[in-house]
Amino acid sequence: MSHTEYNKNIIEPPLIQNNPTFGSITGDVSGLVEARTPMPWYLLLALSGSLALLMFGMIGYLVYEGVGIWGLNVPVGWGWAIINFVFWVGIGHAGTLISAILFLLRQKWRTSINRFAEGMTLFAVICALIFPGIHVGRIWVVYWLLPYPNQMSMWPNFRSPLVWDIFAVATYFLVSAMFWYMGLIPDMATLRDRAKTRAKKIIYGFLAIGWRGGNRQWKHYEMAYLLLAGLSTPLVLSVHSVVSTDFATSVLPGWHTTIFPPYFVAGAVFSGFAMVTTLAIIVRKIFKIEHIITMNHLDKMAKIMLATGMMVGYAYSVEFFMAWYSGNEYEIFTFVNRALGPYAWGYWIMISCNVFVPQLFWFKKFRKSIPVLFVASILINIGMWFERFVIVVSSLSRDFLPSSWDYYKPTIFDIGTFIGSFGLFLTLFLLFVRFLPIIAMSEVKGVLPQADPHRHSQHK
Amino acid sequence: MAQIFPRWTNKTPRVILITAVTAFAAIVAFFWYFGSPKYTDAGYRPVQPVPYSHKLHAGDLELDCRYCHWAVEISESANVPSTQICMNCHSLILTESEKLMPLRESIGNNVPVQWIRVHMLPDYVYFDHGAHLNAGVGCVTCHGNVAEMEIVSQISPLSMSWCLECHRNPAPNLRPVDQITNMNWQPPEDQKSFAEQVLKEKNIYPPVACSGCHR
């Protein structure tokens, strides 16, 4: 192999295409915020806003009438509410992984996607937090979940993972929001300096909290960003581990397994990257920023989906192996029932979407194909929703006492609330893409070749 | 380029921080004091249809509590006396009194007097007077010195933490069963060993789990 051939294979394509300058990046990204609002945006907002209102209507009826409007029955006391919670929290994992872990690992390609991935994280966690909030039944005393001194001398049960959940998810939300805003500050200053109207100057100026872009400010800023990245890195792993203990610390076969924390974290990253891919494909097409979010970025995300998809598939098989290896007939029954019982259809949707679909990404052809990536990323999220469905429902519906076995079916209110949560998610996302810079301008500039002071040197 | 923000905006972060901390402390303090049953419930003192004085009857005349509230040791409820019990005496004493008019109307029309309940527990709380009295908790422990009250008022908050305080450590509030209605009983020097003996003899384990009271 000659020297040039070797180089051709190992050198990465440029992260940002079309020979950008610092000015062109600022123009491309700020332009999206400054341009007139396109008509389709209003249509989409009307649609997603209506769905969000549908969800709030459903919640209103739930508060009025009680959780009896859902399809819960006696063995299946946890239904779609908990499935949707785990689903949304899982999706919320990609943002912080991209912004914190990939930052610490010096993965420069993250800069093109981190801003909207972090935004997506926040919106997904907001959707997630709704479900445990409304499933408690007496929603007006939901603050009892928090430990605070009260006249009843009553505290939450600190040995219960449901309390850890409150802390884990709330911490995750706060740190993610802080990290997101921190990254936005220099870009807010850019928008402030480009603003034409007084109102915009004041709003973006307020959000930029006095950023001038001086050397000292950058020095402190980068140190603070690094520290926040270090702080949020363990959170990426801890949040879904804690969510998994909601199940793992119970005694129900199918839930009571030590593999749950890593299995859930891998699944969360898997579904989070699938959602980022879906959104990235739409966003880069609509806003014509294919030179900033390149095929190279999508290719890398497909590889992460392949890796985490394999981990999830491995976890599925280990669960079966452990059931057989335990020699415990009830444990064996639970898993045979999953694959062949009344919810086998859900199990095989899960296996098809989560284990078979990602295998496409072994091939470069599919990793570079927008239609394949788009459909596969959506199928993966369908599969990940069904993973939670299979875990929650198939384990509960065949519990210890065969006389109490029952088949769980959702009602129109379960379905409406879940569909409505997508409306809320999209509404927040649409507001975000309209009023905030969807690409981290300052960070993208940092990975351009011009930003490297030694770019002309022979001794790199 | 003209400045967007005037100079005083430099101070806003500090002002916001101080305001937020102060406001948070003020809100906590407000609910701590005004939201507590010590404020909202204790001190309730309704005017009864008959100006009955516990001070006169239980204090000066030394009637035993159980003369009127006769079911208190055998029932969960310390019954409100019927008009007939009042009339045991008042058919002979103060028969012409204006103040006792509602009593005579009650007995004449065969309709109970509409006494107003002072100590109200929520419906989801199970409370048994008999169990507490037989364990040796005196009237005065929860109701205060009723024998000195012209008009009865609620002196205890009746909050859940107040119940639990005693359920977790009942020893200081136990007395010999024959002293339960004594308003002036003082705990002896050896209250601790006395209480321990009572708890052991009567096999008393005050429930502190939810279902003890929320059945």
Boltz contact constraints between the chains, C-beta under 6 A:
constraints:
  - contact:
      token1: [A, 151]
      token2: [B, 36]
      max_distance: 6.0
  - contact:
      token1: [A, 151]
      token2: [B, 37]
      max_distance: 6.0
  - contact:
      token1: [A, 151]
      token2: [B, 159]
      max_distance: 6.0
  - contact:
      token1: [A, 151]
      token2: [B, 161]
      max_distance: 6.0
  - contact:
      token1: [A, 152]
      token2: [B, 160]
      max_distance: 6.0
  - contact:
      token1: [A, 152]
      token2: [B, 161]
      max_distance: 6.0
  - contact:
      token1: [A, 153]
      token2: [B, 161]
      max_distance: 6.0
  - contact:
      token1: [A, 153]
      token2: [B, 164]
      max_distance: 6.0
  - contact:
      token1: [A, 201]
      token2: [B, 4]
      max_distance: 6.0
  - contact:
      token1: [A, 205]
      token2: [B, 4]
      max_distance: 6.0
